[in-house]
Structure formats: C-alpha cells, structure tokens
Amino acid sequence: WKALMGDTDRSHFKGDDLPVHNVSWDEAVEFCRKLTERERNADRLPEAYVYTLPTEAQWEYACRAGTKGEYSGNITEMAWHEANSDKAPHAVATRQANAWGLYDMHGNVWEWCADWYAEKLRGGAATDPKGPAAGTFRVRRGGSWVITANHLRSSIRGRAEPDYRNYNLGFRVALAPAR
C-alpha cells in the first residue's frame, strides 16, 4: 500500500503484516490501477491483464476452493473471528489456507468486490455472472474479526457505499483479463 499510495494508510491497526483496512472501494480500485500501471511499466504484466478487485462470483469461487459446504474448511482453524481475534485484525496468512492456498477468505477483514450490490442474486446455473450495471452499494465479502464464526460462511455478503471506510474492511487483489 505504502509503495503505491504513499502515506495514505488510514488503517486503525498498524503493522506491515496486517491487512490494509479502513479503505474505501474507490481507494481499493485506485490501488489496483496503480499496481497495474507499475507492473506493466516494469514489463511484469502482459498487456491483456489488469489487477482489479474480484467480482462477487470470482470471490466466492476462490473462497470455496472446490468445496460445497458452508465453509471451505474448519472455520476455527481458518478464520480470525470474534471469539479468537482479541478484538483486532491479525497478520495475513497466519490461519489455515483453503484448499487452493488462499488465506483469510473467511474473517480477518471484509473484502471489497468489483460488483454493485444486488439485493437478491440470480438463481440457477451461471458461468462467471456479473452484478448489476449500476447501484448505490458495492459488495463486500468474507466477514471480519468482529463477527461470530458461524456467520463467516462462504456465502456471507455485505454492502456499503463506495466511499465507506471501516476498521474491519479491506480488499483483495485479483489478476484478470482486461475488459
């Protein structure tokens, strides 16, 4: 964050190994834009790809990691939540990863997604569905360290206005084909 965004870290809890939090959706998108620019200028990123926030569907697919249950594994071993967090976020990758090696998909901090929030998701089969074209709120997924473990399901969803910031809200970067 500091290398790309300068001294704009508004995180309530400080530490180089903590997830950046208290970041708006707009700031997370700007971080992705700057990361894409830096990596492309350094010739480390193919022209057809960009760093972005994951769509809601991409986020849940990555969280589930091929599982079909409410959680992608043993939630007590995978997540920082209300009962084990000591009322603070923790260093990333200090709990168990999911089957695809992704850490902190459940708990620690909520994560912004690219999509506008839809009150009700479409039913039925879909391949990489996209959210609505416009809206008031953006999607956030994963829950956080202030939520009880039984609420950190792979399907947990939240919403917030794009300029909203909170001490338990951060983001995850995805590499995706340019649209």
Secondary structure, DSSP 8 states (H G I E B T S, - for coil): -HHHH-S----SS--TTS---S--HHHHHHHHHHHHHHHHHTT-S-TTEEEE---HHHHHHHHHTT--SSSSS-HHHH-B-TTTSSSS---TT-S---TTS---SSBSSEEEEEEE--SS---S--SS----S--S-EEEES--TTS-GGG--TT-EEEE-TT---TTEEE--EEEE--
